[in-house]
């Protein structure tokens, strides 16, 4: 299973990638994890990436692709891998395609987890997290027994800044501008499969398995 998970922010890519990676015994690859690991390891590319990260700048595509190639060359990726949140742009997808070809790791498929923007905003705006233990709730989908209080530890429930409507809407705008074109890009290559992300978590996982 060599797959990429696409989808807007909040669609559940990270959750599904973690589940599938655990079930299949293959690595869940996100560029954030790669960048942090390379920085901590102090590799030449890691040091270069850190020079951008420490200034708060975006790491250039050529550095990111170099780190991705290093990660894909590790033995655990021979059995399979799941990309979550990468590529984000068509140029990144082109570069990733060349890297996979060089490594002899053809994609099994690209899964687009489809959720309407309005539903994603509702998901985020209704989400609450415990200020003490981090347990997640939703005012409609998973409310606490007592409003504003964590069932697990009694801590106060709060709304994170990045779950506010204006922040979520801005992230969705960036997604549609930069990343959504990948849907047509991979469809043209015959690799794209779409999955309904409004279903239960287990149903989404089952549909991804069927798709690949």
Backbone bond lengths (Angstrom), bond angles and torsions (degrees), N, CA, C in turn:
res aa  C-N    CA-C-N  psi(-1)  N-CA   C-N-CA  omega(-1)  CA-C   N-CA-C  phi
1 X - - - 1.467 - - 1.527 109.00 -
2 X 1.318 116.43 105.21 1.468 123.00 175.87 1.531 106.50 -115.74
3 X 1.308 117.57 97.62 1.470 118.74 -171.99 1.526 112.62 -132.73
4 X 1.322 113.69 158.47 1.461 123.33 172.34 1.519 107.42 -116.94
5 X 1.316 116.72 133.81 1.462 121.18 173.44 1.523 108.68 -101.88
6 X 1.319 115.47 121.48 1.457 122.13 174.85 1.523 109.19 -108.19
7 X 1.327 114.94 160.01 1.459 119.10 176.09 1.510 110.10 155.10
8 X 1.318 117.33 155.92 1.455 120.70 -179.45 1.521 111.90 -67.02
9 X 1.328 117.62 163.54 1.467 120.59 178.02 1.532 110.63 -60.73
10 X 1.324 115.56 129.95 1.458 120.22 -179.05 1.513 113.93 94.69
11 X 1.354 117.58 -0.40 1.463 120.32 -177.93 1.522 112.91 -77.68
12 X 1.333 117.25 -14.23 1.463 120.37 178.27 1.514 114.82 103.69
13 X 1.350 117.70 18.55 1.463 121.05 -178.67 1.528 111.61 -59.54
14 X 1.323 116.02 -47.51 1.457 120.21 -177.47 1.513 112.55 -62.45
15 X 1.333 116.08 -42.42 1.468 120.85 179.02 1.519 110.78 -62.86
16 X 1.332 116.33 -47.20 1.458 120.33 -178.46 1.524 111.24 -67.29
17 X 1.309 117.52 -39.41 1.462 120.08 179.22 1.526 110.84 -62.89
18 X 1.332 116.78 -42.39 1.460 120.51 -179.92 1.527 110.94 -65.09
19 X 1.324 116.86 -41.75 1.467 120.63 179.21 1.526 111.72 -63.02
20 X 1.316 115.97 -49.12 1.459 120.42 -177.58 1.526 111.23 -65.95
21 X 1.325 116.14 -39.72 1.464 119.64 179.45 1.524 110.83 -62.11
22 X 1.321 115.82 -41.05 1.467 119.64 179.40 1.524 111.05 -67.21
23 X 1.323 116.02 -43.70 1.466 120.29 -178.27 1.528 112.29 -66.79
24 X 1.323 116.23 -37.16 1.465 120.66 -175.63 1.525 113.09 -92.09
25 X 1.334 116.86 -14.22 1.453 119.68 -177.20 1.520 112.91 69.42
26 X 1.343 115.55 36.38 1.466 120.67 179.69 1.529 108.70 -125.19
27 X 1.332 117.47 159.37 1.465 119.43 -176.37 1.524 113.84 -72.55
28 X 1.314 113.89 142.07 1.458 123.94 172.08 1.521 105.77 -97.84
29 X 1.327 116.39 112.40 1.459 120.91 -172.37 1.521 110.66 -106.54
30 X 1.319 115.76 120.50 1.460 121.06 171.83 1.520 107.31 -126.45
31 X 1.322 116.71 144.43 1.462 118.89 -176.54 1.519 111.20 -65.94
32 X 1.328 117.67 -31.19 1.461 119.72 177.20 1.516 111.45 -58.93
33 X 1.335 116.21 -45.61 1.470 120.83 178.58 1.529 110.92 -64.34
34 X 1.332 116.33 -42.02 1.467 120.56 -179.67 1.528 110.37 -62.14
35 X 1.327 116.30 -45.46 1.468 120.20 -178.33 1.523 111.36 -63.82
36 X 1.326 116.49 -43.00 1.471 119.34 179.99 1.524 111.19 -66.06
37 X 1.345 116.73 -40.71 1.467 120.61 -179.56 1.528 110.71 -66.02
38 X 1.331 116.63 -42.76 1.468 120.36 -179.34 1.520 111.01 -65.92
39 X 1.316 116.06 -38.95 1.469 120.24 177.46 1.523 110.09 -63.40
40 X 1.335 116.53 -45.17 1.471 120.68 -179.35 1.527 111.11 -65.32
41 X 1.347 117.00 -36.36 1.465 120.67 -177.83 1.523 112.58 -75.53
42 X 1.319 116.57 -20.67 1.456 120.15 178.05 1.516 114.41 71.82
43 X 1.353 116.98 26.48 1.459 120.07 176.09 1.528 109.36 -67.80
44 X 1.329 116.25 166.98 1.464 118.60 -178.70 1.521 111.22 -60.31
45 X 1.348 116.22 -45.14 1.466 119.33 176.87 1.527 110.68 -67.73
46 X 1.332 116.16 -35.62 1.465 120.24 178.57 1.521 111.53 -62.41
47 X 1.334 116.09 -41.65 1.471 119.99 178.48 1.522 110.76 -65.93
48 X 1.336 115.64 -39.18 1.467 119.16 178.25 1.523 110.44 -64.53
49 X 1.346 116.31 -45.39 1.461 120.03 177.75 1.520 111.03 -60.71
50 X 1.335 116.79 -41.40 1.465 121.33 -178.42 1.522 111.41 -62.26
51 X 1.336 116.84 -32.70 1.468 119.45 -179.47 1.527 111.17 -63.20
52 X 1.341 116.24 -31.61 1.461 120.22 175.97 1.532 110.80 -80.67
53 X 1.336 115.77 -45.68 1.462 120.54 -176.97 1.520 111.28 -60.72
54 X 1.329 117.12 -39.86 1.466 120.55 -177.31 1.528 112.38 -68.54
55 X 1.332 115.94 -22.20 1.475 119.85 175.81 1.518 112.02 -90.38
56 X 1.343 115.89 -5.49 1.457 119.84 -177.57 1.510 113.09 80.97
57 X 1.344 116.76 15.78 1.462 121.54 -179.72 1.530 110.17 -93.23
58 X 1.326 115.75 158.78 1.459 120.79 174.00 1.528 109.43 -70.89
59 X 1.317 116.15 138.55 1.464 120.47 176.22 1.530 107.90 -75.44
60 X 1.339 118.67 128.18 1.472 120.82 -177.65 1.531 112.47 -59.36
61 X 1.318 115.07 152.45 1.461 120.65 -176.76 1.527 112.72 -57.01
62 X 1.355 117.22 -39.45 1.465 118.10 -175.88 1.526 111.37 -65.57
63 X 1.341 117.04 -32.79 1.463 120.57 177.55 1.523 109.80 -72.10
64 X 1.332 116.45 -43.95 1.468 120.46 179.23 1.529 110.29 -60.55
65 X 1.320 116.73 -45.89 1.467 120.20 -179.40 1.525 110.38 -63.33
66 X 1.322 117.23 -39.00 1.454 119.99 177.25 1.517 111.87 -59.76
67 X 1.324 116.54 -42.72 1.467 121.34 178.17 1.528 111.25 -67.85
68 X 1.331 116.16 -38.71 1.470 120.15 177.94 1.526 110.11 -63.19
69 X 1.334 117.19 -42.48 1.467 120.51 178.71 1.524 110.94 -61.75
70 X 1.337 116.37 -41.32 1.469 119.85 177.40 1.528 110.65 -60.27
71 X 1.334 115.73 -41.71 1.473 119.49 -178.57 1.532 110.54 -68.01
72 X 1.318 116.80 -42.51 1.465 120.12 -178.46 1.528 112.27 -67.41
73 X 1.316 116.83 -24.57 1.462 120.71 -179.72 1.528 112.80 -77.44
74 X 1.340 116.95 -9.39 1.458 119.69 179.54 1.535 110.06 -72.75
75 X 1.343 117.19 148.69 1.474 120.83 -172.27 1.525 115.38 -56.80
76 X 1.344 117.85 -32.66 1.467 118.71 -175.33 1.528 112.65 -67.49
77 X 1.328 117.91 -15.87 1.470 120.80 -179.55 1.526 112.56 -83.61
78 X 1.341 117.31 -9.26 1.462 118.76 179.64 1.523 111.45 -65.71
79 X 1.330 115.87 -33.38 1.465 119.95 179.95 1.522 111.94 -76.18
80 X 1.317 116.33 -29.40 1.456 120.46 -179.55 1.510 111.33 158.59
81 X 1.324 116.09 173.32 1.464 121.42 177.53 1.527 108.32 -163.23
82 X 1.323 115.04 160.50 1.464 122.02 176.24 1.518 107.88 -131.25
83 X 1.324 116.64 117.66 1.454 121.24 175.45 1.529 109.70 -88.59
84 X 1.322 115.09 132.70 1.458 121.89 179.60 1.527 107.94 -126.67
85 X 1.333 116.27 114.55 1.464 119.43 177.95 1.518 114.27 82.61
86 X 1.301 117.82 12.72 1.458 122.63 177.02 1.525 107.69 -150.82
87 X 1.327 117.36 137.07 1.462 129.25 -1.00 1.535 112.09 -73.86
88 X 1.328 114.29 160.84 1.469 120.44 178.62 1.518 112.81 -107.08
89 X 1.322 116.92 -17.46 1.464 121.60 -177.63 1.529 109.37 -136.77
90 X 1.323 116.02 163.62 1.464 120.67 178.40 1.528 111.61 -62.68
91 X 1.352 120.13 -43.15 1.468 118.39 176.46 1.537 112.61 -59.24
92 X 1.322 117.53 -38.07 1.464 120.02 176.31 1.530 110.35 -64.43
93 X 1.320 117.04 -39.32 1.463 120.95 179.40 1.526 110.62 -64.35
94 X 1.332 117.28 -40.65 1.464 120.73 176.70 1.525 111.10 -60.06
95 X 1.352 115.13 -46.55 1.465 119.98 -178.64 1.525 111.24 -66.30
96 X 1.317 116.88 -39.53 1.461 120.37 178.12 1.532 110.22 -64.03
97 X 1.321 117.12 -41.20 1.460 120.88 178.53 1.519 111.87 -58.64
98 X 1.338 116.34 -42.52 1.472 120.09 178.82 1.530 110.63 -65.62
99 X 1.345 116.25 -40.45 1.469 120.12 179.93 1.524 111.15 -64.43
100 X 1.323 116.92 -42.77 1.465 120.78 179.76 1.527 111.10 -65.02
101 X 1.332 115.99 -37.26 1.462 120.32 178.16 1.532 110.55 -64.28
102 X 1.332 116.32 -43.38 1.465 120.92 178.95 1.523 111.49 -62.20
103 X 1.328 116.21 -36.15 1.465 121.03 -176.49 1.526 112.89 -88.19
104 X 1.321 116.87 -5.73 1.465 120.41 -178.74 1.514 113.03 68.39
105 X 1.328 115.77 38.73 1.471 121.50 -178.44 1.529 109.80 -123.24
106 X 1.330 117.98 75.53 1.469 120.00 -177.68 1.528 111.69 -67.02
107 X 1.323 115.40 145.50 1.468 120.06 177.92 1.531 110.75 -68.04
108 X 1.341 115.70 136.55 1.465 121.00 171.58 1.520 109.40 -75.99
109 X 1.319 116.40 -39.75 1.449 120.57 -179.60 1.518 111.32 179.33
110 X 1.318 114.64 168.44 1.462 122.79 176.99 1.521 106.89 -123.03
111 X 1.318 116.70 121.16 1.461 121.85 -176.21 1.523 109.63 -103.71
112 X 1.312 115.96 121.76 1.460 121.52 175.58 1.531 108.83 -99.49
113 X 1.333 116.38 113.89 1.464 121.20 177.96 1.526 107.66 -86.65
114 X 1.317 115.81 111.32 1.462 121.82 -171.23 1.525 111.67 -95.47
115 X 1.343 115.79 122.39 1.464 122.43 173.77 1.524 106.93 -143.31
116 X 1.335 117.32 133.74 1.461 121.37 -179.64 1.525 110.95 -65.77
117 X 1.333 115.84 147.98 1.459 120.46 -178.85 1.528 112.41 -55.59
118 X 1.335 116.79 -43.12 1.466 120.09 -177.74 1.524 111.01 -60.61
119 X 1.341 116.49 -38.45 1.463 120.26 178.80 1.523 111.31 -68.26
120 X 1.325 116.36 -37.10 1.458 119.95 179.38 1.526 111.40 -67.02
121 X 1.333 116.11 -38.92 1.464 119.38 177.54 1.526 109.56 -64.81
122 X 1.333 116.78 -43.52 1.469 120.35 178.66 1.531 111.09 -61.41
123 X 1.321 117.13 -41.74 1.466 121.21 178.21 1.520 110.82 -57.46
124 X 1.330 114.87 -48.83 1.456 119.63 -174.61 1.524 112.28 -71.34
125 X 1.326 116.44 -45.82 1.457 120.39 -175.92 1.529 111.13 -63.82
126 X 1.334 116.96 -32.28 1.460 120.12 -179.62 1.517 114.42 -85.26
127 X 1.327 117.33 -5.63 1.465 120.81 -176.04 1.533 110.58 -77.25
128 X 1.320 115.36 138.98 1.462 122.30 176.15 1.522 108.55 -133.29
129 X 1.311 117.11 143.13 1.464 120.64 178.21 1.515 109.77 -125.20
130 X 1.320 115.52 147.77 1.462 120.77 -179.49 1.525 109.24 -73.39
131 X 1.313 116.35 130.78 1.457 121.35 -178.66 1.523 112.42 -71.19
132 X 1.350 116.52 -12.78 1.468 119.56 -178.83 1.525 113.17 -106.04
133 X 1.339 117.74 -52.43 1.470 119.14 -174.76 1.530 113.53 -105.63
134 X 1.343 117.86 -10.12 1.456 121.00 176.69 1.519 115.77 85.54
135 X 1.339 118.13 0.40 1.467 121.22 178.75 1.529 109.89 -56.70
136 X 1.364 115.45 140.16 1.460 120.20 -176.15 1.534 110.62 -102.92
137 X 1.330 115.18 138.16 1.471 122.59 177.26 1.519 108.69 -130.10
138 X 1.325 115.04 171.18 1.463 121.33 172.34 1.515 107.56 -140.52
139 X 1.327 115.58 135.84 1.464 119.36 -172.78 1.527 112.35 -62.20
140 X 1.339 117.27 -23.62 1.468 120.85 177.68 1.529 111.06 -109.61
141 X 1.319 117.06 -51.84 1.464 121.08 -172.89 1.512 115.14 -76.06
142 X 1.329 117.15 -31.18 1.469 120.62 -178.21 1.526 109.35 -150.07
143 X 1.337 116.44 69.06 1.469 118.90 -177.24 1.528 111.32 -75.25
144 X 1.332 117.68 151.10 1.467 120.32 174.46 1.529 109.77 -72.84
145 X 1.319 116.37 162.61 1.469 120.46 178.28 1.526 110.82 -61.41
146 X 1.327 115.62 -42.98 1.466 121.84 176.48 1.524 107.65 -113.26
147 X 1.317 117.46 125.46 1.458 121.71 -176.52 1.526 111.22 -53.79
148 X 1.335 115.57 128.44 1.454 120.73 175.21 1.516 115.40 81.20
149 X 1.356 116.99 3.78 1.467 120.04 -176.02 1.533 109.66 -127.37
150 X 1.313 116.76 133.53 1.457 121.83 -179.20 1.519 111.02 -70.92
151 X 1.337 115.99 130.41 1.461 120.74 177.24 1.523 111.55 -64.74
152 X 1.325 116.91 -34.13 1.462 120.82 -173.43 1.530 112.90 -74.53
153 X 1.342 116.12 -48.21 1.472 118.16 -172.34 1.521 114.80 -126.98
154 X 1.333 117.30 -5.10 1.465 119.75 179.74 1.511 114.31 83.30
155 X 1.326 116.35 6.07 1.463 119.73 179.83 1.524 111.93 -72.42
156 X 1.329 115.00 163.57 1.465 120.40 179.80 1.532 110.03 -76.80
157 X 1.328 115.94 138.05 1.467 120.91 177.13 1.521 109.84 -89.33
158 X 1.322 115.68 136.95 1.460 120.38 -176.98 1.526 109.60 -131.12
159 X 1.324 114.93 158.47 1.459 120.87 173.52 1.516 107.96 -99.37
160 X 1.331 117.02 124.31 1.459 120.54 179.35 1.527 109.69 -70.03
161 X 1.331 115.63 150.90 1.460 120.04 -179.92 1.520 111.78 -58.31
162 X 1.359 116.68 -36.94 1.467 118.62 -177.22 1.524 112.71 -79.12
163 X 1.342 117.83 1.85 1.461 121.58 174.29 1.532 111.90 -101.48
164 X 1.314 117.18 5.42 1.461 119.96 178.46 1.527 109.75 -79.67
165 X 1.333 115.49 147.77 1.463 121.19 -169.94 1.520 113.03 -54.26
166 X 1.338 117.74 -45.38 1.463 119.31 -175.75 1.528 111.67 -65.83
167 X 1.330 117.29 -33.32 1.464 120.88 179.02 1.525 110.14 -70.40
168 X 1.340 116.37 -45.07 1.467 121.09 -179.96 1.525 110.20 -62.86
169 X 1.318 116.84 -43.72 1.466 120.47 -179.76 1.523 111.45 -62.53
170 X 1.338 117.22 -37.27 1.463 120.67 177.99 1.523 110.79 -66.81
171 X 1.332 117.40 -41.49 1.464 121.27 177.68 1.536 110.66 -63.31
172 X 1.320 116.69 -38.27 1.467 120.26 178.60 1.527 111.22 -67.01
173 X 1.320 116.86 -38.53 1.467 119.81 177.35 1.533 110.34 -61.03
174 X 1.331 116.36 -44.62 1.472 120.01 178.73 1.524 110.71 -63.12
175 X 1.329 116.70 -39.34 1.462 120.46 178.92 1.531 110.48 -60.69
176 X 1.327 116.75 -47.48 1.471 119.93 -177.75 1.528 111.73 -65.44
177 X 1.318 116.89 -32.97 1.462 120.28 179.47 1.521 112.26 -74.99
178 X 1.337 117.16 -43.13 1.461 121.07 -169.04 1.529 114.03 -100.86
179 X 1.331 117.16 -41.09 1.460 120.48 -167.88 1.525 113.87 -105.13
180 X 1.322 117.93 -35.27 1.464 120.24 -178.22 1.529 113.45 -55.89
181 X 1.363 120.11 -31.36 1.476 118.86 176.28 1.530 113.90 -57.86
182 X 1.330 117.72 -18.50 1.464 120.37 177.96 1.523 111.97 -66.15
183 X 1.320 117.03 -23.74 1.464 120.13 178.73 1.526 109.84 -61.51
184 X 1.335 116.26 -49.68 1.473 119.76 177.84 1.528 111.04 -68.18
185 X 1.324 116.83 -35.48 1.469 121.78 -179.76 1.526 110.41 -58.86
186 X 1.336 116.94 -49.89 1.461 120.20 -177.89 1.531 112.11 -78.82
187 X 1.335 116.88 -26.54 1.474 119.10 174.57 1.525 109.82 -63.51
188 X 1.326 116.43 -41.01 1.460 120.66 -179.83 1.527 111.82 -63.83
189 X 1.339 116.96 -25.37 1.462 121.53 178.67 1.530 112.24 -88.91
190 X 1.348 116.01 -1.08 1.454 120.37 179.40 1.523 113.92 75.09
191 X 1.331 116.75 20.05 1.463 120.66 -175.62 1.527 113.48 -104.70
192 X 1.331 117.46 -14.67 1.460 120.28 -170.51 1.518 112.96 -81.79
193 X 1.335 115.51 136.28 1.458 123.53 170.81 1.520 107.22 -131.23
194 X 1.316 117.32 135.60 1.468 121.64 -179.05 1.523 110.53 -103.32
195 X 1.337 115.30 142.30 1.457 122.56 -180.00 1.522 108.31 -130.72
196 X 1.328 116.16 137.74 1.457 121.78 178.61 1.524 110.10 -73.95
197 X 1.327 117.30 109.89 1.458 121.86 -177.27 1.508 114.79 -82.71
198 X 1.347 118.04 0.69 1.475 119.86 178.70 1.526 112.21 -86.53
199 X 1.313 117.52 -5.18 1.459 120.54 179.85 1.532 110.51 -76.27
200 X 1.323 114.91 178.53 1.465 119.43 174.46 1.525 109.20 -64.04
201 X 1.329 115.71 159.34 1.460 120.92 -179.67 1.530 111.23 -56.38
202 X 1.324 117.30 -44.37 1.466 121.22 -179.04 1.525 111.64 -64.72
203 X 1.346 116.42 -38.12 1.469 119.99 179.61 1.525 111.37 -67.14
204 X 1.332 116.33 -38.99 1.465 119.82 177.31 1.525 109.93 -63.22
205 X 1.338 116.63 -43.99 1.470 120.35 178.27 1.519 111.23 -59.69
206 X 1.339 116.25 -44.32 1.473 121.00 -179.53 1.528 110.25 -62.10
207 X 1.338 116.99 -41.60 1.466 120.31 -178.83 1.523 111.76 -67.76
208 X 1.343 116.52 -35.96 1.465 119.47 176.66 1.525 109.86 -63.33
209 X 1.326 115.99 -42.29 1.477 120.48 179.48 1.541 110.03 -61.46
210 X 1.332 115.91 -42.30 1.464 119.23 179.59 1.533 110.39 -64.04
211 X 1.312 115.48 -37.91 1.468 120.29 -175.59 1.523 112.73 -68.02
212 X 1.332 116.19 -29.61 1.464 118.30 -177.79 1.535 111.71 -107.23
